[in-house]
């Protein structure tokens, strides 16, 4: 969940004009980004080494 204050700070960097579709795309991106930041803060992410190990399994 994003706070109004965080959303305001993102919106300040939006272009002066955009389509509704562009706005929705940006809002979806911000939502996903905020969720990933929260997961990282809660220790729910994996390390670079764990990622490399998992990816090496894909290409064996």
Phi and psi restraints in degrees (value plus and minus 20) as a CYANA .aco file:
   2 UNK   PHI    -126.1   -86.1
   2 UNK   PSI     124.6   164.6
   3 UNK   PHI    -104.4   -64.4
   3 UNK   PSI     139.8   179.8
   4 UNK   PHI     -81.7   -41.7
   4 UNK   PSI     -58.9   -18.9
   5 UNK   PHI     -83.5   -43.5
   5 UNK   PSI     -64.1   -24.1
   6 UNK   PHI     -84.8   -44.8
   6 UNK   PSI     -60.6   -20.6
   7 UNK   PHI     -83.1   -43.1
   7 UNK   PSI     -61.8   -21.8
   8 UNK   PHI     -79.3   -39.3
   8 UNK   PSI     -62.2   -22.2
   9 UNK   PHI     -86.3   -46.3
   9 UNK   PSI     -55.3   -15.3
  10 UNK   PHI     -88.1   -48.1
  10 UNK   PSI     -63.5   -23.5
  11 UNK   PHI     -83.1   -43.1
  11 UNK   PSI     -52.1   -12.1
  12 UNK   PHI     -78.2   -38.2
  12 UNK   PSI     -45.7    -5.7
  13 UNK   PHI    -115.5   -75.5
  13 UNK   PSI     -19.6    20.4
  14 UNK   PHI     -91.9   -51.9
  14 UNK   PSI     134.7   174.7
  15 UNK   PHI     -86.3   -46.3
  15 UNK   PSI     141.4   181.4
  16 UNK   PHI     -86.5   -46.5
  16 UNK   PSI     -48.7    -8.7
  17 UNK   PHI    -153.2  -113.2
  17 UNK   PSI     120.9   160.9
  18 UNK   PHI    -182.5  -142.5
  18 UNK   PSI     141.7   181.7
  19 UNK   PHI    -101.0   -61.0
  19 UNK   PSI     145.0   185.0
  20 UNK   PHI     -81.0   -41.0
  20 UNK   PSI     -60.2   -20.2
  21 UNK   PHI     -81.6   -41.6
  21 UNK   PSI     -61.5   -21.5
  22 UNK   PHI     -84.8   -44.8
  22 UNK   PSI     -60.2   -20.2
  23 UNK   PHI     -81.5   -41.5
  23 UNK   PSI     -67.1   -27.1
  24 UNK   PHI     -81.9   -41.9
  24 UNK   PSI     -63.9   -23.9
  25 UNK   PHI     -78.3   -38.3
  25 UNK   PSI     -64.0   -24.0
  26 UNK   PHI     -85.5   -45.5
  26 UNK   PSI     -61.6   -21.6
  27 UNK   PHI     -86.0   -46.0
  27 UNK   PSI     -59.4   -19.4
  28 UNK   PHI     -83.6   -43.6
  28 UNK   PSI     -63.5   -23.5
  29 UNK   PHI     -80.7   -40.7
  29 UNK   PSI     -66.1   -26.1
  30 UNK   PHI     -80.3   -40.3
  30 UNK   PSI     -62.6   -22.6
  31 UNK   PHI     -80.9   -40.9
  31 UNK   PSI     -66.1   -26.1
  32 UNK   PHI     -84.2   -44.2
  32 UNK   PSI     -61.1   -21.1
  33 UNK   PHI     -82.3   -42.3
  33 UNK   PSI     -66.3   -26.3
  34 UNK   PHI     -82.4   -42.4
  34 UNK   PSI     -59.2   -19.2
  35 UNK   PHI     -83.5   -43.5
  35 UNK   PSI     -61.5   -21.5
  36 UNK   PHI     -88.2   -48.2
  36 UNK   PSI     -57.5   -17.5
  37 UNK   PHI     -83.2   -43.2
  37 UNK   PSI     -63.0   -23.0
  38 UNK   PHI     -83.5   -43.5
  38 UNK   PSI     -63.1   -23.1
  39 UNK   PHI     -80.5   -40.5
  39 UNK   PSI     -61.8   -21.8
  40 UNK   PHI     -83.8   -43.8
  40 UNK   PSI     -65.0   -25.0
  41 UNK   PHI     -80.3   -40.3
  41 UNK   PSI     -51.1   -11.1
  42 UNK   PHI    -109.1   -69.1
  42 UNK   PSI     -15.8    24.2
  43 UNK   PHI      55.2    95.2
  43 UNK   PSI       2.2    42.2
  44 UNK   PHI    -116.1   -76.1
  44 UNK   PSI      -4.1    35.9
  45 UNK   PHI    -125.7   -85.7
  45 UNK   PSI     148.9   188.9
  46 UNK   PHI    -127.7   -87.7
  46 UNK   PSI     137.2   177.2
  47 UNK   PHI     -97.0   -57.0
  47 UNK   PSI     147.3   187.3
  48 UNK   PHI     -79.9   -39.9
  48 UNK   PSI     -59.8   -19.8
  49 UNK   PHI     -84.7   -44.7
  49 UNK   PSI     -62.3   -22.3
  50 UNK   PHI     -83.3   -43.3
  50 UNK   PSI     -59.2   -19.2
  51 UNK   PHI     -84.6   -44.6
  51 UNK   PSI     -65.3   -25.3
  52 UNK   PHI     -80.2   -40.2
  52 UNK   PSI     -61.1   -21.1
  53 UNK   PHI     -83.0   -43.0
  53 UNK   PSI     -66.3   -26.3
  54 UNK   PHI     -82.3   -42.3
  54 UNK   PSI     -64.3   -24.3
  55 UNK   PHI     -86.0   -46.0
  55 UNK   PSI     -53.7   -13.7
  56 UNK   PHI     -83.6   -43.6
  56 UNK   PSI     -49.0    -9.0
  57 UNK   PHI     -88.2   -48.2
  57 UNK   PSI     -49.7    -9.7
  58 UNK   PHI     -88.6   -48.6
  58 UNK   PSI     -51.2   -11.2
  59 UNK   PHI    -127.7   -87.7
  59 UNK   PSI      -8.4    31.6
